[in-house]
Amino acid sequence: MKLLRSMLSLCAAGAVAFASLGASSAHAEDINFGIISTDSSAVLQQRWQPFIDDMNRQTGLHVKAFFATDYSGIIEAMRFNKVQIGYFGNASAMEAVDRSNGEIFAKVLYANGDAGYKSVLITNVNSRVKTLDDVFRNTRDLTLGWGDPNSTSGTLIPGYYLFAQHGVSVDASTFKTVLPSSHEANLLAVVNNKVDIATNNTIELANLQQKHPDRFAQVRVLWTSPLIPSDPLVWRKDLPEATKQKLRDFFYHYAKTDPKEKKIMADITGYAGFAPASDAQLQPIRQVALFQQKEKIAADTHLSDADRKSQIAAIDAKIGALANAGKPQ
């Protein structure tokens, strides 16, 4: 009997160990897919869930959507390994790469064949603001719908290519009010004439034109930026290689031929699939961010001349290193 009890105990212990191993293995296959807050969580869930369902079926992974109220929430979630893969804009991807052990592995493709998208400054068609001259004639009289601090098209690109080029800082000392919000909220604020001007992008405008042409007719575009590289997909570098390969196989082949998959991508925001990408696509975004830092340092009256020169020299060195990156040695 003692021998039998001993054998049963060993079997029970083995069963527990096997169950624990199985649970650990299953947990290792759990993936949280972070999606930046370009719109409300409800809208994003509706757009992305069919795609995530396909990812689960085709990869065998257990993928769940992860939403936060702002871009920083997704960046920080990846930093603390609460998110293992995410859909970002370029500016937020740069933060995820620099701070959250992230790495770009794919980028979206657009159904219209564009290699990227553009930032825009918009107003209502019936607004007193008709041109850019009207904007910069008296900014103190205007309410600006601004983007998330980590938004490429809502903040970084217009901050540099539009406002900095006109010597205008975006803050409460320059504008009557600055209201940071999502692309969706800023677009609706313009449509409903709740703000004088707002930043946005050509993807959101195209989506509005397709789904609500009556609302689109209420929007006037005042300014359009240079092309921004298409939105990247980022994963944590420490994902198991087997998991990375499953994700590569899924993303690189998704919506290439299947009509159902093509419709799912089109319904997200006019996408057509994905292509391989790397951190190299962040180079122009990094250059803009460094130029902005340089301008702030140059305008900082609290710095001594020596400190200002030293900090500007350090940034110039970084800009020079970026300019030389990828050149033949």
Secondary structure, 3 states (H helix, E strand, C coil): CHHHHHHHHHHHHHHHHHHHHHHHHHHHCEEEEEECCCCCHHHHHHHHHHHHHHHHHHHCCEEEEEECCCHHHHHHHHHCCCCCEEECCHHHHHHHHHHCCEEEEEEEEECCCCCEECEEEEEECCCCCCCHHHHHHCHHHCEEEECCCCCHHHHHHHHHHHHHHHCCCCCCCCCCEEEECCHHHHHHHHHCCCCCEEEEEHHHHHHHHHHCHHHHCCEEEEEECCCEECCEEEEECCCCHHHHHHHHHHHHHCCCCCHHHHHHHHHHHCEEEEEECCHHHHHHHHHHHHHHHHHHHHHCCCCCHHHHHHHHHHHHHHHHHHHHCCCCC
